[in-house]
Amino acid sequence: MKPVCRTVAAILGTAATLVASLPTSAQSGGASWYGSGHRTANGERFNPNGMTAAHRSLPFGTRVRVSDNRTGRSVVVRINDRGPFVHGRIIDLSRGSARALGMGGTSYVSLQVVR
């Protein structure tokens, strides 16, 4: 690989890292819901009617306001699981939190960490 190619690869790698590390308040994308499971990634029993969600990288216990961009409704959920594992989705909501949001299948949402 030529030095120029390495430099371009390093720059592109840095740009990808910056995009991946955007604050959650800047995240928006697809959301889905799930209603079955025995244990979550943090070890607690899964409650399908709870106000919880799965996120790929946020620490367990983080509270996030999820706003449906189509309807304007929002809910606050607690991150207790990992996922989603489908391209283009940024959060998986428990059935209870999706119901509170008025979500049927999938929806386009914005996330904001609640402090």
C-alpha positions as CSV (number, residue, x, y, z in Angstrom):
1,M,0.0,0.0,0.0
2,K,1.4,3.4,-0.9
3,P,1.8,6.1,1.8
4,V,-1.1,8.2,0.3
5,C,-3.5,5.2,0.4
6,R,-2.5,4.6,4.1
7,T,-3.2,8.2,4.9
8,V,-6.6,8.2,3.2
9,A,-7.5,4.9,5.0
10,A,-6.5,6.5,8.3
11,I,-8.6,9.6,7.6
12,L,-11.6,7.5,6.6
13,G,-11.1,5.3,9.7
14,T,-11.1,8.4,11.9
15,A,-14.2,9.7,10.2
16,A,-16.0,6.4,10.8
17,T,-15.0,6.5,14.4
18,L,-16.3,10.0,14.9
19,V,-19.7,9.1,13.4
20,A,-19.9,6.0,15.6
21,S,-19.1,8.0,18.7
22,L,-21.7,10.7,18.1
23,P,-23.6,11.6,21.3
24,T,-26.9,9.8,21.7
25,S,-28.7,13.1,21.5
26,A,-27.7,13.1,17.9
27,Q,-28.8,9.6,17.1
28,S,-31.9,8.9,15.0
29,G,-32.8,5.9,13.1
30,G,-35.0,2.9,13.0
31,A,-36.5,1.3,16.1
32,S,-38.2,-2.0,16.6
33,W,-39.7,-3.9,19.5
34,Y,-39.3,-7.3,21.0
35,G,-41.6,-9.2,23.4
36,S,-39.9,-12.4,24.3
37,G,-36.7,-13.5,26.1
38,H,-35.6,-15.0,29.4
39,R,-32.7,-12.9,30.5
40,T,-31.3,-9.5,29.3
41,A,-27.6,-8.9,28.7
42,N,-27.2,-7.3,32.1
43,G,-28.5,-10.5,33.7
44,E,-32.0,-9.4,34.9
45,R,-35.2,-11.2,34.0
46,F,-36.8,-9.8,30.8
47,N,-40.1,-8.0,31.4
48,P,-41.9,-7.6,28.1
49,N,-44.2,-5.0,29.7
50,G,-41.4,-2.9,31.2
51,M,-40.1,0.4,30.0
52,T,-36.7,-1.0,28.9
53,A,-34.7,-1.2,25.7
54,A,-31.7,-2.7,24.0
55,H,-28.9,-0.5,22.6
56,R,-25.6,-1.5,21.1
57,S,-23.2,0.7,23.1
58,L,-24.9,2.7,25.9
59,P,-24.1,1.6,29.4
60,F,-26.7,-0.5,31.2
61,G,-29.0,1.6,33.4
62,T,-28.8,4.7,31.1
63,R,-32.2,6.4,30.7
64,V,-33.0,7.5,27.2
65,R,-35.9,9.5,25.9
66,V,-37.2,7.9,22.7
67,S,-39.2,10.2,20.4
68,D,-41.3,8.9,17.5
69,N,-40.6,11.4,14.7
70,R,-43.9,10.6,13.0
71,T,-46.3,10.9,15.9
72,G,-44.3,13.2,18.2
73,R,-44.9,10.9,21.2
74,S,-42.0,10.1,23.5
75,V,-41.2,7.7,26.3
76,V,-38.2,7.3,28.7
77,V,-36.7,3.8,28.8
78,R,-33.9,2.2,30.7
79,I,-31.2,0.4,28.7
80,N,-30.8,-3.2,30.0
81,D,-30.0,-5.3,26.9
82,R,-27.8,-5.3,23.8
83,G,-29.1,-5.0,20.3
84,P,-30.6,-4.5,17.8
85,F,-28.7,-6.7,15.4
86,V,-30.5,-5.5,12.3
87,H,-28.8,-3.0,9.9
88,G,-30.3,0.5,10.1
89,R,-31.9,0.1,13.6
90,I,-30.5,1.9,16.6
91,I,-32.7,0.7,19.4
92,D,-35.0,-2.3,20.3
93,L,-37.8,-1.4,22.7
94,S,-39.6,-3.8,25.0
95,R,-43.2,-4.5,24.0
96,G,-44.5,-2.2,26.8
97,S,-42.4,0.8,25.8
98,A,-43.3,0.3,22.2
99,R,-47.0,0.2,23.1
100,A,-46.6,3.4,25.2
101,L,-45.0,5.0,22.2
102,G,-47.9,3.9,20.0
103,M,-45.6,1.9,17.8
104,G,-46.8,-1.0,15.7
105,G,-43.8,-2.7,13.9
106,T,-40.9,-0.4,13.3
107,S,-40.7,3.4,13.4
108,Y,-38.2,6.2,12.9
109,V,-37.1,7.7,16.3
110,S,-34.7,10.1,17.9
111,L,-32.8,9.3,21.1
112,Q,-31.7,11.7,23.9
113,V,-29.9,10.6,27.1
114,V,-31.9,11.8,30.2
115,R,-29.7,12.9,33.0
